Amino acid sequence: MDQSDQKGLEQFRTAEYATSTPQLKDLHNHITPHYAARWRVIGTLLGIPSGTLDIIKYDNRDKARPCCDAVLDEWLEVDPSASWNKLLSVIQSPAVSSDQAAEKGD
């Protein structure tokens, strides 16, 4: 992730956004373009069961961007404590944010 991307994501660490629940359109705009290829790892780290991730993979024909959006949508639906802080902690983890992991999806 380059500096401008990091700066854009850091805006969500401000007091205004830190505990607020993300909106799916914001996730689609700010997260999916950069982390689509890591959708399964993100889903796992967000606590989505592997069976649900398998269904997402099947339903979206294993295409990274739709899978990533579906994971984020599922997370918003099932996690009452979903927040920008939680998501940013996940995407900044080494499993997601390493240079090899940050490949863009289709």
PDB file as gemmi writes it, atoms N, CA and C in Angstrom:
CRYST1    1.000    1.000    1.000  90.00  90.00  90.00 P 1                      
ATOM      1  N   MET A   1       0.853  -1.171   0.000  1.00  0.00           N  
ATOM      2  CA  MET A   1       0.000   0.000   0.000  1.00  0.00           C  
ATOM      3  C   MET A   1       0.893   1.227   0.000  1.00  0.00           C  
ATOM      4  N   ASP A   2       0.607   2.181  -0.893  1.00  0.00           N  
ATOM      5  CA  ASP A   2       1.433   3.373  -0.929  1.00  0.00           C  
ATOM      6  C   ASP A   2       0.973   4.377   0.121  1.00  0.00           C  
ATOM      7  N   GLN A   3       1.728   5.476   0.265  1.00  0.00           N  
ATOM      8  CA  GLN A   3       1.456   6.435   1.325  1.00  0.00           C  
ATOM      9  C   GLN A   3       0.088   7.081   1.200  1.00  0.00           C  
ATOM     10  N   SER A   4      -0.361   7.382  -0.014  1.00  0.00           N  
ATOM     11  CA  SER A   4      -1.668   8.015  -0.169  1.00  0.00           C  
ATOM     12  C   SER A   4      -2.784   7.072   0.264  1.00  0.00           C  
ATOM     13  N   ASP A   5      -2.624   5.774  -0.019  1.00  0.00           N  
ATOM     14  CA  ASP A   5      -3.617   4.799   0.435  1.00  0.00           C  
ATOM     15  C   ASP A   5      -3.624   4.726   1.951  1.00  0.00           C  
ATOM     16  N   GLN A   6      -2.436   4.691   2.542  1.00  0.00           N  
ATOM     17  CA  GLN A   6      -2.327   4.626   4.004  1.00  0.00           C  
ATOM     18  C   GLN A   6      -2.967   5.859   4.630  1.00  0.00           C  
ATOM     19  N   LYS A   7      -2.710   7.032   4.056  1.00  0.00           N  
ATOM     20  CA  LYS A   7      -3.278   8.272   4.570  1.00  0.00           C  
ATOM     21  C   LYS A   7      -4.801   8.228   4.502  1.00  0.00           C  
ATOM     22  N   GLY A   8      -5.327   7.710   3.382  1.00  0.00           N  
ATOM     23  CA  GLY A   8      -6.774   7.616   3.236  1.00  0.00           C  
ATOM     24  C   GLY A   8      -7.396   6.699   4.272  1.00  0.00           C  
ATOM     25  N   LEU A   9      -6.734   5.574   4.552  1.00  0.00           N  
ATOM     26  CA  LEU A   9      -7.255   4.655   5.559  1.00  0.00           C  
ATOM     27  C   LEU A   9      -7.127   5.227   6.965  1.00  0.00           C  
ATOM     28  N   GLU A  10      -6.085   5.980   7.212  1.00  0.00           N  
ATOM     29  CA  GLU A  10      -5.873   6.527   8.549  1.00  0.00           C  
ATOM     30  C   GLU A  10      -6.955   7.525   8.949  1.00  0.00           C  
ATOM     31  N   GLN A  11      -7.643   8.126   7.971  1.00  0.00           N  
ATOM     32  CA  GLN A  11      -8.722   9.038   8.329  1.00  0.00           C  
ATOM     33  C   GLN A  11      -9.786   8.332   9.162  1.00  0.00           C  
ATOM     34  N   PHE A  12      -9.888   7.024   8.977  1.00  0.00           N  
ATOM     35  CA  PHE A  12     -10.894   6.278   9.705  1.00  0.00           C  
ATOM     36  C   PHE A  12     -10.457   5.943  11.125  1.00  0.00           C  
ATOM     37  N   ARG A  13      -9.239   6.293  11.491  1.00  0.00           N  
ATOM     38  CA  ARG A  13      -8.767   6.110  12.859  1.00  0.00           C  
ATOM     39  C   ARG A  13      -9.064   7.344  13.706  1.00  0.00           C  
ATOM     40  N   THR A  14      -9.605   8.393  13.106  1.00  0.00           N  
ATOM     41  CA  THR A  14      -9.934   9.583  13.877  1.00  0.00           C  
ATOM     42  C   THR A  14     -11.047   9.258  14.854  1.00  0.00           C  
ATOM     43  N   ALA A  15     -11.201  10.095  15.843  1.00  0.00           N  
ATOM     44  CA  ALA A  15     -12.207   9.869  16.884  1.00  0.00           C  
ATOM     45  C   ALA A  15     -13.603   9.711  16.286  1.00  0.00           C  
ATOM     46  N   GLU A  16     -13.889  10.451  15.230  1.00  0.00           N  
ATOM     47  CA  GLU A  16     -15.209  10.408  14.607  1.00  0.00           C  
ATOM     48  C   GLU A  16     -15.529   9.025  14.045  1.00  0.00           C  
ATOM     49  N   TYR A  17     -14.543   8.378  13.455  1.00  0.00           N  
ATOM     50  CA  TYR A  17     -14.786   7.114  12.779  1.00  0.00           C  
ATOM     51  C   TYR A  17     -14.346   5.877  13.564  1.00  0.00           C  
ATOM     52  N   ALA A  18     -13.489   6.052  14.540  1.00  0.00           N  
ATOM     53  CA  ALA A  18     -12.829   4.920  15.190  1.00  0.00           C  
ATOM     54  C   ALA A  18     -13.784   3.825  15.642  1.00  0.00           C  
ATOM     55  N   THR A  19     -14.893   4.198  16.228  1.00  0.00           N  
ATOM     56  CA  THR A  19     -15.820   3.182  16.719  1.00  0.00           C  
ATOM     57  C   THR A  19     -17.080   3.089  15.875  1.00  0.00           C  
ATOM     58  N   SER A  20     -17.185   3.929  14.853  1.00  0.00           N  
ATOM     59  CA  SER A  20     -18.387   3.884  14.025  1.00  0.00           C  
ATOM     60  C   SER A  20     -18.385   2.641  13.145  1.00  0.00           C  
ATOM     61  N   THR A  21     -19.569   2.178  12.822  1.00  0.00           N  
ATOM     62  CA  THR A  21     -19.708   1.019  11.948  1.00  0.00           C  
ATOM     63  C   THR A  21     -19.503   1.466  10.507  1.00  0.00           C  
ATOM     64  N   PRO A  22     -18.614   0.791   9.796  1.00  0.00           N  
ATOM     65  CA  PRO A  22     -18.394   1.163   8.391  1.00  0.00           C  
ATOM     66  C   PRO A  22     -19.647   0.915   7.547  1.00  0.00           C  
ATOM     67  N   GLN A  23     -19.766   1.670   6.487  1.00  0.00           N  
ATOM     68  CA  GLN A  23     -20.824   1.459   5.513  1.00  0.00           C  
ATOM     69  C   GLN A  23     -20.238   0.627   4.371  1.00  0.00           C  
ATOM     70  N   LEU A  24     -21.045  -0.257   3.799  1.00  0.00           N  
ATOM     71  CA  LEU A  24     -20.562  -1.146   2.755  1.00  0.00           C  
ATOM     72  C   LEU A  24     -19.961  -0.377   1.579  1.00  0.00           C  
ATOM     73  N   LYS A  25     -20.571   0.728   1.178  1.00  0.00           N  
ATOM     74  CA  LYS A  25     -20.034   1.493   0.040  1.00  0.00           C  
ATOM     75  C   LYS A  25     -18.659   2.058   0.356  1.00  0.00           C  
ATOM     76  N   ASP A  26     -18.432   2.474   1.603  1.00  0.00           N  
ATOM     77  CA  ASP A  26     -17.109   2.973   1.986  1.00  0.00           C  
ATOM     78  C   ASP A  26     -16.084   1.841   1.966  1.00  0.00           C  
ATOM     79  N   LEU A  27     -16.494   0.663   2.422  1.00  0.00           N  
ATOM     80  CA  LEU A  27     -15.595  -0.491   2.389  1.00  0.00           C  
ATOM     81  C   LEU A  27     -15.251  -0.847   0.944  1.00  0.00           C  
ATOM     82  N   HIS A  28     -16.258  -0.816   0.082  1.00  0.00           N  
ATOM     83  CA  HIS A  28     -16.042  -1.121  -1.333  1.00  0.00           C  
ATOM     84  C   HIS A  28     -15.048  -0.128  -1.949  1.00  0.00           C  
ATOM     85  N   ASN A  29     -15.153   1.128  -1.576  1.00  0.00           N  
ATOM     86  CA  ASN A  29     -14.288   2.162  -2.146  1.00  0.00           C  
ATOM     87  C   ASN A  29     -12.884   2.184  -1.548  1.00  0.00           C  
ATOM     88  N   HIS A  30     -12.762   1.913  -0.254  1.00  0.00           N  
ATOM     89  CA  HIS A  30     -11.481   2.097   0.431  1.00  0.00           C  
ATOM     90  C   HIS A  30     -10.732   0.804   0.735  1.00  0.00           C  
ATOM     91  N   ILE A  31     -11.417  -0.310   0.825  1.00  0.00           N  
ATOM     92  CA  ILE A  31     -10.773  -1.556   1.229  1.00  0.00           C  
ATOM     93  C   ILE A  31     -10.647  -2.531   0.057  1.00  0.00           C  
ATOM     94  N   THR A  32     -11.743  -2.795  -0.620  1.00  0.00           N  
ATOM     95  CA  THR A  32     -11.746  -3.800  -1.677  1.00  0.00           C  
ATOM     96  C   THR A  32     -10.681  -3.579  -2.747  1.00  0.00           C  
ATOM     97  N   PRO A  33     -10.487  -2.364  -3.261  1.00  0.00           N  
ATOM     98  CA  PRO A  33      -9.490  -2.207  -4.333  1.00  0.00           C  
ATOM     99  C   PRO A  33      -8.071  -2.619  -3.920  1.00  0.00           C  
ATOM    100  N   HIS A  34      -7.755  -2.511  -2.647  1.00  0.00           N  
ATOM    101  CA  HIS A  34      -6.402  -2.778  -2.177  1.00  0.00           C  
ATOM    102  C   HIS A  34      -6.215  -4.179  -1.591  1.00  0.00           C  
ATOM    103  N   TYR A  35      -7.286  -4.774  -1.120  1.00  0.00           N  
ATOM    104  CA  TYR A  35      -7.155  -6.023  -0.374  1.00  0.00           C  
ATOM    105  C   TYR A  35      -8.002  -7.167  -0.918  1.00  0.00           C  
ATOM    106  N   ALA A  36      -8.554  -7.016  -2.094  1.00  0.00           N  
ATOM    107  CA  ALA A  36      -9.443  -8.044  -2.642  1.00  0.00           C  
ATOM    108  C   ALA A  36      -8.781  -9.415  -2.703  1.00  0.00           C  
ATOM    109  N   ALA A  37      -7.521  -9.446  -3.077  1.00  0.00           N  
ATOM    110  CA  ALA A  37      -6.828 -10.728  -3.213  1.00  0.00           C  
ATOM    111  C   ALA A  37      -6.691 -11.455  -1.881  1.00  0.00           C  
ATOM    112  N   ARG A  38      -6.825 -10.751  -0.790  1.00  0.00           N  
ATOM    113  CA  ARG A  38      -6.681 -11.342   0.546  1.00  0.00           C  
ATOM    114  C   ARG A  38      -8.028 -11.521   1.236  1.00  0.00           C  
ATOM    115  N   TRP A  39      -9.099 -11.606   0.469  1.00  0.00           N  
ATOM    116  CA  TRP A  39     -10.440 -11.645   1.037  1.00  0.00           C  
ATOM    117  C   TRP A  39     -10.625 -12.787   2.031  1.00  0.00           C  
ATOM    118  N   ARG A  40     -10.081 -13.952   1.752  1.00  0.00           N  
ATOM    119  CA  ARG A  40     -10.289 -15.105   2.641  1.00  0.00           C  
ATOM    120  C   ARG A  40      -9.565 -14.908   3.976  1.00  0.00           C  
ATOM    121  N   VAL A  41      -8.367 -14.380   3.932  1.00  0.00           N  
ATOM    122  CA  VAL A  41      -7.625 -14.112   5.171  1.00  0.00           C  
ATOM    123  C   VAL A  41      -8.357 -13.050   5.992  1.00  0.00           C  
ATOM    124  N   ILE A  42      -8.810 -12.007   5.323  1.00  0.00           N  
ATOM    125  CA  ILE A  42      -9.554 -10.952   6.013  1.00  0.00           C  
ATOM    126  C   ILE A  42     -10.805 -11.541   6.660  1.00  0.00           C  
ATOM    127  N   GLY A  43     -11.538 -12.341   5.907  1.00  0.00           N  
ATOM    128  CA  GLY A  43     -12.743 -12.965   6.458  1.00  0.00           C  
ATOM    129  C   GLY A  43     -12.448 -13.831   7.665  1.00  0.00           C  
ATOM    130  N   THR A  44     -11.386 -14.610   7.591  1.00  0.00           N  
ATOM    131  CA  THR A  44     -10.995 -15.463   8.713  1.00  0.00           C  
ATOM    132  C   THR A  44     -10.659 -14.619   9.932  1.00  0.00           C  
ATOM    133  N   LEU A  45      -9.865 -13.569   9.734  1.00  0.00           N  
ATOM    134  CA  LEU A  45      -9.466 -12.708  10.842  1.00  0.00           C  
ATOM    135  C   LEU A  45     -10.646 -11.919  11.426  1.00  0.00           C  
ATOM    136  N   LEU A  46     -11.669 -11.701  10.608  1.00  0.00           N  
ATOM    137  CA  LEU A  46     -12.873 -11.023  11.107  1.00  0.00           C  
ATOM    138  C   LEU A  46     -13.844 -11.993  11.783  1.00  0.00           C  
ATOM    139  N   GLY A  47     -13.495 -13.273  11.795  1.00  0.00           N  
ATOM    140  CA  GLY A  47     -14.297 -14.257  12.509  1.00  0.00           C  
ATOM    141  C   GLY A  47     -15.406 -14.900  11.698  1.00  0.00           C  
ATOM    142  N   ILE A  48     -15.333 -14.807  10.389  1.00  0.00           N  
ATOM    143  CA  ILE A  48     -16.345 -15.440   9.548  1.00  0.00           C  
ATOM    144  C   ILE A  48     -15.992 -16.920   9.411  1.00  0.00           C  
ATOM    145  N   PRO A  49     -16.929 -17.812   9.687  1.00  0.00           N  
ATOM    146  CA  PRO A  49     -16.650 -19.252   9.626  1.00  0.00           C  
ATOM    147  C   PRO A  49     -16.207 -19.704   8.232  1.00  0.00           C  
ATOM    148  N   SER A  50     -15.345 -20.715   8.199  1.00  0.00           N  
ATOM    149  CA  SER A  50     -14.812 -21.192   6.922  1.00  0.00           C  
ATOM    150  C   SER A  50     -15.910 -21.698   5.993  1.00  0.00           C  
ATOM    151  N   GLY A  51     -16.972 -22.286   6.530  1.00  0.00           N  
ATOM    152  CA  GLY A  51     -18.089 -22.727   5.695  1.00  0.00           C  
ATOM    153  C   GLY A  51     -18.745 -21.568   4.967  1.00  0.00           C  
ATOM    154  N   THR A  52     -18.886 -20.452   5.658  1.00  0.00           N  
ATOM    155  CA  THR A  52     -19.455 -19.249   5.038  1.00  0.00           C  
ATOM    156  C   THR A  52     -18.511 -18.722   3.970  1.00  0.00           C  
ATOM    157  N   LEU A  53     -17.205 -18.763   4.236  1.00  0.00           N  
ATOM    158  CA  LEU A  53     -16.226 -18.317   3.242  1.00  0.00           C  
ATOM    159  C   LEU A  53     -16.261 -19.205   2.010  1.00  0.00           C  
ATOM    160  N   ASP A  54     -16.480 -20.499   2.198  1.00  0.00           N  
ATOM    161  CA  ASP A  54     -16.600 -21.416   1.054  1.00  0.00           C  
ATOM    162  C   ASP A  54     -17.822 -21.067   0.205  1.00  0.00           C  
ATOM    163  N   ILE A  55     -18.917 -20.735   0.858  1.00  0.00           N  
ATOM    164  CA  ILE A  55     -20.137 -20.350   0.138  1.00  0.00           C  
ATOM    165  C   ILE A  55     -19.899 -19.058  -0.644  1.00  0.00           C  
ATOM    166  N   ILE A  56     -19.236 -18.096  -0.007  1.00  0.00           N  
ATOM    167  CA  ILE A  56     -18.917 -16.834  -0.685  1.00  0.00           C  
ATOM    168  C   ILE A  56     -18.067 -17.102  -1.918  1.00  0.00           C  
ATOM    169  N   LYS A  57     -17.078 -17.971  -1.768  1.00  0.00           N  
ATOM    170  CA  LYS A  57     -16.207 -18.318  -2.901  1.00  0.00           C  
ATOM    171  C   LYS A  57     -17.029 -18.928  -4.039  1.00  0.00           C  
ATOM    172  N   TYR A  58     -17.896 -19.854  -3.714  1.00  0.00           N  
ATOM    173  CA  TYR A  58     -18.728 -20.524  -4.717  1.00  0.00           C  
ATOM    174  C   TYR A  58     -19.694 -19.534  -5.380  1.00  0.00           C  
ATOM    175  N   ASP A  59     -20.382 -18.744  -4.562  1.00  0.00           N  
ATOM    176  CA  ASP A  59     -21.380 -17.811  -5.085  1.00  0.00           C  
ATOM    177  C   ASP A  59     -20.784 -16.742  -5.994  1.00  0.00           C  
ATOM    178  N   ASN A  60     -19.530 -16.407  -5.771  1.00  0.00           N  
ATOM    179  CA  ASN A  60     -18.889 -15.338  -6.540  1.00  0.00           C  
ATOM    180  C   ASN A  60     -17.854 -15.853  -7.526  1.00  0.00           C  
ATOM    181  N   ARG A  61     -17.917 -17.159  -7.802  1.00  0.00           N  
ATOM    182  CA  ARG A  61     -17.032 -17.803  -8.775  1.00  0.00           C  
ATOM    183  C   ARG A  61     -15.561 -17.506  -8.512  1.00  0.00           C  
ATOM    184  N   ASP A  62     -15.228 -17.384  -7.234  1.00  0.00           N  
ATOM    185  CA  ASP A  62     -13.846 -17.182  -6.784  1.00  0.00           C  
ATOM    186  C   ASP A  62     -13.208 -15.923  -7.362  1.00  0.00           C  
ATOM    187  N   LYS A  63     -14.017 -14.937  -7.728  1.00  0.00           N  
ATOM    188  CA  LYS A  63     -13.486 -13.658  -8.209  1.00  0.00           C  
ATOM    189  C   LYS A  63     -13.224 -12.777  -6.991  1.00  0.00           C  
ATOM    190  N   ALA A  64     -12.011 -12.259  -6.904  1.00  0.00           N  
ATOM    191  CA  ALA A  64     -11.543 -11.609  -5.690  1.00  0.00           C  
ATOM    192  C   ALA A  64     -12.399 -10.424  -5.230  1.00  0.00           C  
ATOM    193  N   ARG A  65     -12.678  -9.504  -6.097  1.00  0.00           N  
ATOM    194  CA  ARG A  65     -13.412  -8.307  -5.653  1.00  0.00           C  
ATOM    195  C   ARG A  65     -14.825  -8.633  -5.156  1.00  0.00           C  
ATOM    196  N   PRO A  66     -15.612  -9.403  -5.904  1.00  0.00           N  
ATOM    197  CA  PRO A  66     -16.932  -9.751  -5.372  1.00  0.00           C  
ATOM    198  C   PRO A  66     -16.841 -10.551  -4.071  1.00  0.00           C  
ATOM    199  N   CYS A  67     -15.855 -11.420  -3.971  1.00  0.00           N  
ATOM    200  CA  CYS A  67     -15.672 -12.194  -2.735  1.00  0.00           C  
ATOM    201  C   CYS A  67     -15.344 -11.264  -1.573  1.00  0.00           C  
ATOM    202  N   CYS A  68     -14.465 -10.312  -1.803  1.00  0.00           N  
ATOM    203  CA  CYS A  68     -14.088  -9.366  -0.750  1.00  0.00           C  
ATOM    204  C   CYS A  68     -15.297  -8.552  -0.301  1.00  0.00           C  
ATOM    205  N   ASP A  69     -16.067  -8.048  -1.262  1.00  0.00           N  
ATOM    206  CA  ASP A  69     -17.269  -7.291  -0.907  1.00  0.00           C  
ATOM    207  C   ASP A  69     -18.253  -8.158  -0.120  1.00  0.00           C  
ATOM    208  N   ALA A  70     -18.406  -9.408  -0.523  1.00  0.00           N  
ATOM    209  CA  ALA A  70     -19.327 -10.315   0.175  1.00  0.00           C  
ATOM    210  C   ALA A  70     -18.846 -10.597   1.594  1.00  0.00           C  
ATOM    211  N   VAL A  71     -17.541 -10.745   1.783  1.00  0.00           N  
ATOM    212  CA  VAL A  71     -16.983 -10.956   3.123  1.00  0.00           C  
ATOM    213  C   VAL A  71     -17.268  -9.749   4.005  1.00  0.00           C  
ATOM    214  N   LEU A  72     -17.020  -8.566   3.475  1.00  0.00           N  
ATOM    215  CA  LEU A  72     -17.246  -7.353   4.264  1.00  0.00           C  
ATOM    216  C   LEU A  72     -18.732  -7.168   4.578  1.00  0.00           C  
ATOM    217  N   ASP A  73     -19.583  -7.473   3.619  1.00  0.00           N  
ATOM    218  CA  ASP A  73     -21.022  -7.401   3.838  1.00  0.00           C  
ATOM    219  C   ASP A  73     -21.447  -8.388   4.928  1.00  0.00           C  
ATOM    220  N   GLU A  74     -20.954  -9.612   4.858  1.00  0.00           N  
ATOM    221  CA  GLU A  74     -21.257 -10.630   5.870  1.00  0.00           C  
ATOM    222  C   GLU A  74     -20.795 -10.167   7.248  1.00  0.00           C  
ATOM    223  N   TRP A  75     -19.598  -9.625   7.317  1.00  0.00           N  
ATOM    224  CA  TRP A  75     -19.056  -9.149   8.591  1.00  0.00           C  
ATOM    225  C   TRP A  75     -19.956  -8.068   9.188  1.00  0.00           C  
ATOM    226  N   LEU A  76     -20.388  -7.123   8.364  1.00  0.00           N  
ATOM    227  CA  LEU A  76     -21.271  -6.061   8.865  1.00  0.00           C  
ATOM    228  C   LEU A  76     -22.594  -6.619   9.381  1.00  0.00           C  
ATOM    229  N   GLU A  77     -23.075  -7.683   8.750  1.00  0.00           N  
ATOM    230  CA  GLU A  77     -24.348  -8.276   9.150  1.00  0.00           C  
ATOM    231  C   GLU A  77     -24.250  -9.069  10.446  1.00  0.00           C  
ATOM    232  N   VAL A  78     -23.123  -9.747  10.682  1.00  0.00           N  
ATOM    233  CA  VAL A  78     -23.055 -10.665  11.816  1.00  0.00           C  
ATOM    234  C   VAL A  78     -22.297 -10.128  13.027  1.00  0.00           C  
ATOM    235  N   ASP A  79     -21.519  -9.073  12.855  1.00  0.00           N  
ATOM    236  CA  ASP A  79     -20.720  -8.573  13.973  1.00  0.00           C  
ATOM    237  C   ASP A  79     -21.290  -7.250  14.490  1.00  0.00           C  
ATOM    238  N   PRO A  80     -21.971  -7.297  15.637  1.00  0.00           N  
ATOM    239  CA  PRO A  80     -22.551  -6.060  16.165  1.00  0.00           C  
ATOM    240  C   PRO A  80     -21.492  -5.049  16.608  1.00  0.00           C  
ATOM    241  N   SER A  81     -20.250  -5.504  16.781  1.00  0.00           N  
ATOM    242  CA  SER A  81     -19.193  -4.585  17.193  1.00  0.00           C  
ATOM    243  C   SER A  81     -18.288  -4.191  16.019  1.00  0.00           C  
ATOM    244  N   ALA A  82     -18.768  -4.381  14.792  1.00  0.00           N  
ATOM    245  CA  ALA A  82     -17.982  -4.008  13.612  1.00  0.00           C  
ATOM    246  C   ALA A  82     -17.637  -2.526  13.672  1.00  0.00           C  
ATOM    247  N   SER A  83     -16.355  -2.220  13.498  1.00  0.00           N  
ATOM    248  CA  SER A  83     -15.909  -0.823  13.516  1.00  0.00           C  
ATOM    249  C   SER A  83     -14.705  -0.673  12.602  1.00  0.00           C  
ATOM    250  N   TRP A  84     -14.415   0.582  12.265  1.00  0.00           N  
ATOM    251  CA  TRP A  84     -13.235   0.850  11.455  1.00  0.00           C  
ATOM    252  C   TRP A  84     -11.979   0.392  12.176  1.00  0.00           C  
ATOM    253  N   ASN A  85     -11.901   0.614  13.484  1.00  0.00           N  
ATOM    254  CA  ASN A  85     -10.712   0.192  14.236  1.00  0.00           C  
ATOM    255  C   ASN A  85     -10.475  -1.304  14.099  1.00  0.00           C  
ATOM    256  N   LYS A  86     -11.533  -2.072  14.228  1.00  0.00           N  
ATOM    257  CA  LYS A  86     -11.413  -3.526  14.121  1.00  0.00           C  
ATOM    258  C   LYS A  86     -10.922  -3.923  12.734  1.00  0.00           C  
ATOM    259  N   LEU A  87     -11.515  -3.351  11.708  1.00  0.00           N  
ATOM    260  CA  LEU A  87     -11.125  -3.677  10.341  1.00  0.00           C  
ATOM    261  C   LEU A  87      -9.700  -3.235  10.046  1.00  0.00           C  
ATOM    262  N   LEU A  88      -9.330  -2.048  10.472  1.00  0.00           N  
ATOM    263  CA  LEU A  88      -7.979  -1.572  10.217  1.00  0.00           C  
ATOM    264  C   LEU A  88      -6.939  -2.415  10.945  1.00  0.00           C  
ATOM    265  N   SER A  89      -7.269  -2.908  12.115  1.00  0.00           N  
ATOM    266  CA  SER A  89      -6.356  -3.818  12.813  1.00  0.00           C  
ATOM    267  C   SER A  89      -6.142  -5.086  11.999  1.00  0.00           C  
ATOM    268  N   VAL A  90      -7.209  -5.581  11.395  1.00  0.00           N  
ATOM    269  CA  VAL A  90      -7.111  -6.789  10.577  1.00  0.00           C  
ATOM    270  C   VAL A  90      -6.282  -6.538   9.323  1.00  0.00           C  
ATOM    271  N   ILE A  91      -6.575  -5.479   8.603  1.00  0.00           N  
ATOM    272  CA  ILE A  91      -5.871  -5.266   7.336  1.00  0.00           C  
ATOM    273  C   ILE A  91      -4.431  -4.823   7.532  1.00  0.00           C  
ATOM    274  N   GLN A  92      -4.101  -4.346   8.712  1.00  0.00           N  
ATOM    275  CA  GLN A  92      -2.717  -3.970   8.979  1.00  0.00           C  
ATOM    276  C   GLN A  92      -1.926  -5.115   9.605  1.00  0.00           C  
ATOM    277  N   SER A  93      -2.579  -6.246   9.821  1.00  0.00           N  
ATOM    278  CA  SER A  93      -1.865  -7.404  10.358  1.00  0.00           C  
ATOM    279  C   SER A  93      -0.911  -7.934   9.292  1.00  0.00           C  
ATOM    280  N   PRO A  94       0.187  -8.571   9.708  1.00  0.00           N  
ATOM    281  CA  PRO A  94       1.157  -9.091   8.734  1.00  0.00           C  
ATOM    282  C   PRO A  94       0.550 -10.085   7.736  1.00  0.00           C  
ATOM    283  N   ALA A  95      -0.456 -10.831   8.148  1.00  0.00           N  
ATOM    284  CA  ALA A  95      -1.077 -11.808   7.246  1.00  0.00           C  
ATOM    285  C   ALA A  95      -1.753 -11.139   6.059  1.00  0.00           C  
ATOM    286  N   VAL A  96      -2.130  -9.890   6.214  1.00  0.00           N  
ATOM    287  CA  VAL A  96      -2.845  -9.177   5.163  1.00  0.00           C  
ATOM    288  C   VAL A  96      -1.980  -8.119   4.495  1.00  0.00           C  
ATOM    289  N   SER A  97      -1.193  -7.403   5.252  1.00  0.00           N  
ATOM    290  CA  SER A  97      -0.539  -6.206   4.727  1.00  0.00           C  
ATOM    291  C   SER A  97       0.867  -6.400   4.184  1.00  0.00           C  
ATOM    292  N   SER A  98       1.393  -7.611   4.198  1.00  0.00           N  
ATOM    293  CA  SER A  98       2.735  -7.811   3.637  1.00  0.00           C  
ATOM    294  C   SER A  98       2.728  -7.495   2.150  1.00  0.00           C  
ATOM    295  N   ASP A  99       3.894  -7.209   1.595  1.00  0.00           N  
ATOM    296  CA  ASP A  99       3.992  -6.849   0.174  1.00  0.00           C  
ATOM    297  C   ASP A  99       3.389  -7.914  -0.723  1.00  0.00           C  
ATOM    298  N   GLN A 100       3.627  -9.177  -0.421  1.00  0.00           N  
ATOM    299  CA  GLN A 100       3.083 -10.258  -1.227  1.00  0.00           C  
ATOM    300  C   GLN A 100       1.570 -10.332  -1.067  1.00  0.00           C  
ATOM    301  N   ALA A 101       1.076  -9.998   0.117  1.00  0.00           N  
ATOM    302  CA  ALA A 101      -0.352 -10.112   0.380  1.00  0.00           C  
ATOM    303  C   ALA A 101      -1.145  -8.985  -0.236  1.00  0.00           C  
ATOM    304  N   ALA A 102      -0.531  -7.860  -0.486  1.00  0.00           N  
ATOM    305  CA  ALA A 102      -1.261  -6.678  -0.918  1.00  0.00           C  
ATOM    306  C   ALA A 102      -1.500  -6.616  -2.425  1.00  0.00           C  
ATOM    307  N   GLU A 103      -1.405  -7.734  -3.116  1.00  0.00           N  
ATOM    308  CA  GLU A 103      -1.700  -7.761  -4.546  1.00  0.00           C  
ATOM    309  C   GLU A 103      -3.152  -7.376  -4.767  1.00  0.00           C  
ATOM    310  N   LYS A 104      -3.402  -6.677  -5.826  1.00  0.00           N  
ATOM    311  CA  LYS A 104      -4.773  -6.295  -6.125  1.00  0.00           C  
ATOM    312  C   LYS A 104      -5.512  -7.456  -6.746  1.00  0.00           C  
ATOM    313  N   GLY A 105      -6.796  -7.547  -6.420  1.00  0.00           N  
ATOM    314  CA  GLY A 105      -7.641  -8.598  -6.999  1.00  0.00           C  
ATOM    315  C   GLY A 105      -8.166  -8.178  -8.341  1.00  0.00           C  
ATOM    316  N   ASP A 106      -9.002  -9.073  -8.934  1.00  0.00           N  
ATOM    317  CA  ASP A 106      -9.545  -8.772 -10.256  1.00  0.00           C  
ATOM    318  C   ASP A 106     -10.738  -7.884 -10.204  1.00  0.00           C  
TER     319      ASP A 106                                                      
END                                                                             
